[in-house]
């Protein structure tokens, strides 16, 4: 009988330990989550993050803190996230360029995004616009393009960094339309826009979130927008000016370090999915001029594989004589 009591005693200890483990595990998150964003303040990704983290904070019961880590075309922030413990408390808010294109354009022995990061979800996608100041001599894209042909290499273009959201469509415009601009790099979309507003460059690009108020106030003029459907009835699309329909799109993605427990990824995805049913979230994103085309991790992984092939082809085409 004493043996049986002993067995029951050990069984009780095991059950208690198991229940404690489940309780501790169920507490995730039990402390704030850091969302590393490898972008400068004031850009579209920064503004998007400030909207959705507000809702995730409520749904997860812990603050989701944005940590801006710009530099080295996104590699500095990406490396910080990759090197963080894979426990769900450090996430990365990145995009398709830094995730898949940079594999082919920057030497990097410190990490491999396909090996070291897993997608939590795609929050949305953005379409860039070509912009000038309202007092610019260019009232249409056709006027800017015509001037660029007469003065190759003299028209200045501010972009947000090498091989990212504005640089890549800028290259595609030159390649597809046989134009040549002088590229002027800045550390993010916010500084690139500031350079335009200061009159330091002739034109730039931006996402709707960053220029909606400027367009409404008459400080900025749109000359063309990405995609095949007009965002503004008076402004031509990239397709209309002769560009491929995929030019100028950014996919904004939340990533986690590889090895993050699957049940914690599930909790994060459930919170993001819950956000899609929140009318205020859609309203706030609409006020930024952004869509809310959500994809969970598995759905975006399929897009990610296609991007890996597309960007490899793009870089190879640029290297060809």
C-alpha positions as CSV (number, residue, x, y, z in Angstrom):
1,X,0.0,0.0,0.0
2,X,2.9,2.4,0.8
3,X,4.2,1.7,-2.7
4,X,0.9,2.8,-4.2
5,X,0.9,6.0,-2.1
6,X,4.4,6.7,-3.3
7,X,3.4,6.1,-6.8
8,X,0.4,8.4,-6.4
9,X,2.7,11.0,-4.8
10,X,5.1,11.0,-7.8
11,X,2.1,11.0,-10.2
12,X,0.8,14.1,-8.4
13,X,4.1,15.8,-8.7
14,X,4.2,15.0,-12.5
15,X,0.7,16.2,-13.0
16,X,1.3,19.4,-11.0
17,X,4.5,20.0,-13.0
18,X,2.6,19.5,-16.3
19,X,-0.2,21.8,-15.3
20,X,2.4,24.4,-14.2
21,X,4.1,24.1,-17.6
22,X,0.8,24.5,-19.5
23,X,-0.1,27.5,-17.4
24,X,3.2,29.1,-17.9
25,X,3.1,28.4,-21.6
26,X,-0.5,29.7,-21.9
27,X,0.6,33.0,-20.4
28,X,2.4,34.0,-23.7
29,X,2.9,36.9,-24.0
30,X,3.7,37.7,-20.4
31,X,5.9,40.7,-21.2
32,X,6.1,43.3,-24.0
33,X,6.9,42.3,-27.5
34,X,9.4,44.3,-29.5
35,X,8.7,44.8,-33.2
36,X,12.0,45.7,-34.9
37,X,11.4,47.8,-38.0
38,X,14.5,48.4,-40.2
39,X,13.2,51.7,-41.5
40,X,13.5,55.4,-40.7
41,X,10.8,57.3,-38.9
42,X,8.0,58.8,-41.0
43,X,8.0,56.3,-43.8
44,X,5.0,54.3,-44.8
45,X,6.0,51.1,-42.9
46,X,6.5,53.2,-39.7
47,X,3.0,54.6,-40.1
48,X,1.5,51.2,-40.8
49,X,3.2,49.7,-37.8
50,X,1.8,52.5,-35.5
51,X,-1.7,51.5,-36.5
52,X,-1.7,47.8,-36.3
53,X,0.4,47.6,-33.1
54,X,-2.3,49.5,-31.3
55,X,-4.7,46.7,-32.0
56,X,-2.2,43.9,-31.3
57,X,-1.5,45.4,-27.9
58,X,-5.1,45.1,-27.0
59,X,-5.6,41.6,-28.3
60,X,-2.3,40.2,-26.9
61,X,-2.7,41.9,-23.5
62,X,0.9,43.2,-23.7
63,X,2.4,46.3,-25.3
64,X,3.9,45.8,-28.8
65,X,6.7,48.2,-28.9
66,X,8.1,49.6,-32.2
67,X,11.9,49.8,-32.4
68,X,13.2,51.7,-35.4
69,X,16.6,50.3,-36.5
70,X,17.4,51.9,-39.9
71,X,20.7,51.5,-41.6
72,X,22.5,49.4,-44.2
73,X,19.5,49.1,-46.4
74,X,17.6,47.2,-43.7
75,X,20.4,44.8,-42.8
76,X,21.1,46.3,-39.4
77,X,17.5,45.9,-38.1
78,X,17.2,42.5,-39.8
79,X,20.3,41.2,-38.1
80,X,19.1,42.4,-34.7
81,X,15.9,40.4,-35.1
82,X,17.7,37.3,-36.4
83,X,20.0,37.3,-33.5
84,X,17.2,37.7,-30.9
85,X,16.0,34.6,-28.9
86,X,13.4,32.7,-30.9
87,X,10.8,33.1,-28.1
88,X,8.1,35.3,-29.8
89,X,9.2,38.4,-27.9
90,X,11.2,39.9,-30.8
91,X,9.6,40.2,-34.2
92,X,10.6,41.9,-37.4
93,X,8.4,44.1,-39.6
94,X,10.0,44.0,-43.0
95,X,9.2,43.9,-46.7
96,X,9.7,41.7,-49.8
97,X,12.8,43.7,-50.9
98,X,14.7,43.2,-47.7
99,X,13.5,39.6,-47.4
100,X,14.1,38.2,-50.9
101,X,15.7,40.8,-53.2
102,X,18.6,41.7,-50.9
103,X,19.7,38.0,-51.0
104,X,20.9,38.8,-54.5
105,X,22.2,42.3,-54.2
106,X,24.1,42.6,-50.9
107,X,26.9,40.4,-49.6
108,X,25.8,39.0,-46.3
109,X,27.5,36.3,-44.4
110,X,25.7,37.1,-41.1
111,X,22.2,35.7,-41.9
112,X,20.0,34.0,-44.5
113,X,16.4,35.3,-44.4
114,X,15.0,32.0,-45.8
115,X,16.9,30.0,-43.1
116,X,16.7,32.4,-40.2
117,X,13.2,33.9,-40.5
118,X,9.7,32.6,-40.8
119,X,6.7,34.7,-41.9
120,X,4.0,35.3,-39.2
121,X,1.8,37.1,-41.7
122,X,1.6,39.7,-44.4
123,X,-0.2,42.8,-43.1
124,X,-0.9,44.4,-46.4
125,X,0.8,45.6,-49.6
126,X,1.5,49.1,-50.9
127,X,1.7,50.7,-54.3
128,X,4.2,53.5,-54.9
129,X,3.5,56.8,-56.6
130,X,5.8,59.1,-58.5
131,X,5.6,62.6,-56.9
132,X,6.8,66.1,-57.4
133,X,6.2,69.3,-55.5
134,X,3.2,71.3,-56.5
135,X,5.4,74.1,-57.8
136,X,7.4,71.7,-60.0
137,X,7.6,72.5,-63.7
138,X,6.4,69.0,-64.3
139,X,2.6,68.8,-64.4
140,X,2.5,65.3,-65.9
141,X,4.7,62.3,-66.1
142,X,4.9,62.8,-69.9
143,X,6.6,66.2,-69.3
144,X,9.1,64.8,-66.8
145,X,10.0,61.9,-69.1
146,X,10.4,64.2,-72.1
147,X,12.8,66.4,-70.1
148,X,14.7,63.4,-69.0
149,X,15.3,62.3,-72.6
150,X,16.7,65.7,-73.5
151,X,18.8,65.9,-70.4
152,X,19.9,62.3,-69.5
153,X,21.3,61.9,-66.0
154,X,20.4,65.5,-64.9
155,X,17.0,64.9,-63.5
156,X,17.4,64.0,-59.8
157,X,15.4,61.4,-58.0
158,X,15.5,60.8,-54.2
159,X,15.0,57.2,-53.1
160,X,14.8,55.4,-49.7
161,X,18.0,53.3,-50.0
162,X,19.7,50.8,-52.3
163,X,17.5,48.0,-53.6
164,X,14.4,48.9,-51.7
165,X,10.9,50.3,-52.2
166,X,11.7,53.3,-54.5
167,X,15.2,52.3,-55.8
168,X,13.9,49.1,-57.5
169,X,11.0,50.7,-59.4
170,X,13.3,53.6,-60.3
171,X,15.6,51.1,-62.0
172,X,12.7,49.4,-63.7
173,X,11.5,52.8,-65.1
174,X,14.9,53.5,-66.5
175,X,15.3,50.0,-68.0
176,X,11.8,49.7,-69.4
177,X,11.4,53.3,-70.6
178,X,15.0,54.0,-71.7
179,X,15.5,56.9,-69.3
180,X,18.4,57.9,-67.1
181,X,18.0,59.8,-63.8
182,X,20.6,60.7,-61.2
183,X,19.7,58.7,-58.1
184,X,20.2,60.4,-54.7
185,X,20.0,58.0,-51.7
186,X,18.4,58.7,-48.3
187,X,17.9,56.7,-45.2
188,X,14.2,55.8,-45.7
189,X,11.0,57.1,-47.3
190,X,10.6,60.0,-44.8
191,X,14.0,61.6,-45.5
192,X,13.5,61.0,-49.3
193,X,10.2,62.9,-49.2
194,X,11.8,65.6,-47.0
195,X,14.5,66.1,-49.7
196,X,11.8,66.6,-52.3
197,X,9.9,69.1,-50.1
198,X,13.1,71.0,-49.5
199,X,13.7,71.3,-53.2
200,X,16.9,69.2,-53.2
201,X,15.7,66.9,-55.9
202,X,13.3,67.0,-58.9
203,X,11.1,64.1,-58.1
204,X,10.7,61.2,-55.7
205,X,8.3,58.3,-54.9
206,X,6.0,57.7,-52.0
207,X,3.2,55.5,-50.6
208,X,-0.2,57.0,-50.1
209,X,0.2,57.0,-46.3
210,X,3.0,59.4,-46.4
211,X,1.7,62.0,-48.9
212,X,-2.1,61.9,-48.6
213,X,-2.2,65.1,-46.5
214,X,0.3,66.8,-48.8
215,X,-1.7,66.0,-51.9
216,X,-4.9,67.2,-50.2
217,X,-3.2,70.4,-49.1
218,X,-1.8,71.0,-52.6
219,X,1.9,70.6,-51.6
220,X,2.5,67.5,-53.7
221,X,1.4,66.4,-57.1
222,X,1.1,62.7,-58.2
223,X,2.4,61.9,-61.7
224,X,1.8,58.1,-61.8
225,X,0.8,55.3,-59.5
226,X,1.7,51.6,-59.4
227,X,-0.6,48.9,-60.8
228,X,-3.0,48.7,-63.7
229,X,-6.0,50.5,-62.1
230,X,-5.9,54.2,-61.4
231,X,-5.8,55.3,-57.7
232,X,-6.7,58.8,-58.9
233,X,-8.9,59.3,-62.0
234,X,-6.6,62.0,-63.3
235,X,-3.3,60.2,-62.7
236,X,-2.0,57.5,-65.1
237,X,-0.9,54.1,-63.8
238,X,2.5,52.5,-64.2
239,X,1.0,50.2,-66.8
240,X,-0.3,53.1,-68.8
241,X,3.1,54.7,-68.9
242,X,4.7,51.4,-70.1
243,X,5.8,49.5,-67.1
244,X,5.0,45.8,-66.1
245,X,2.0,45.5,-63.8
246,X,4.1,44.2,-60.8
247,X,6.3,47.3,-60.7
248,X,6.2,49.3,-57.5
249,X,4.6,47.0,-55.1
250,X,5.8,46.4,-51.5
251,X,4.6,43.6,-49.3
252,X,4.7,44.5,-45.6
253,X,5.4,41.4,-43.5
254,X,5.9,40.4,-39.9
255,X,8.6,37.8,-39.4
256,X,9.8,35.8,-36.5
257,X,13.2,34.2,-35.8
258,X,13.3,30.6,-37.0
259,X,12.6,28.2,-34.2
260,X,10.0,30.4,-32.6
261,X,7.5,27.9,-31.0
262,X,4.6,27.2,-33.4
263,X,2.0,27.7,-30.7
264,X,3.3,31.2,-30.1
265,X,3.2,31.9,-33.8
266,X,-0.4,30.7,-33.8
267,X,-1.3,33.2,-31.0
268,X,0.3,36.0,-33.0
269,X,-1.6,35.0,-36.1
270,X,-4.9,34.7,-34.3
271,X,-4.4,38.2,-33.0
272,X,-3.7,39.5,-36.5
273,X,-6.7,37.6,-37.9
274,X,-8.9,39.1,-35.2
275,X,-7.7,42.5,-36.3
276,X,-9.2,41.9,-39.7
277,X,-12.7,41.9,-38.1
278,X,-12.1,45.3,-36.5
279,X,-13.9,48.1,-38.3
280,X,-11.8,50.8,-36.7
281,X,-8.6,49.1,-38.0
282,X,-9.9,49.2,-41.6
283,X,-11.0,52.8,-41.1
284,X,-7.6,53.9,-39.8
285,X,-5.8,52.2,-42.5
286,X,-8.1,53.7,-45.1
287,X,-7.3,57.2,-43.7
288,X,-3.7,56.4,-44.4
289,X,-4.6,55.4,-48.0
290,X,-3.6,51.8,-47.3
291,X,-5.3,48.5,-48.0
292,X,-5.8,45.7,-45.5
293,X,-5.1,42.7,-47.8
294,X,-4.0,40.2,-45.1
295,X,-2.3,36.9,-45.7
296,X,-1.3,34.5,-42.9
297,X,2.1,32.9,-42.8
298,X,1.4,29.9,-45.0
299,X,-0.3,32.0,-47.6
300,X,2.6,34.5,-47.7
301,X,5.1,31.7,-47.9
302,X,3.8,30.8,-51.3
303,X,4.2,34.5,-52.4
304,X,7.6,34.5,-50.9
305,X,8.8,31.5,-53.0
306,X,7.6,33.2,-56.2
307,X,9.4,36.4,-55.2
308,X,12.6,34.5,-54.7
309,X,12.4,33.4,-58.4
310,X,11.3,36.8,-59.7
311,X,14.0,38.7,-58.0
312,X,16.7,36.3,-59.1
313,X,15.6,36.9,-62.7
314,X,15.5,40.7,-62.2
315,X,19.0,40.9,-60.9
316,X,20.3,38.6,-63.6
317,X,18.7,40.8,-66.2
318,X,20.3,43.9,-64.8
319,X,23.7,42.2,-64.9
320,X,23.3,41.3,-68.6
321,X,25.1,43.6,-71.0
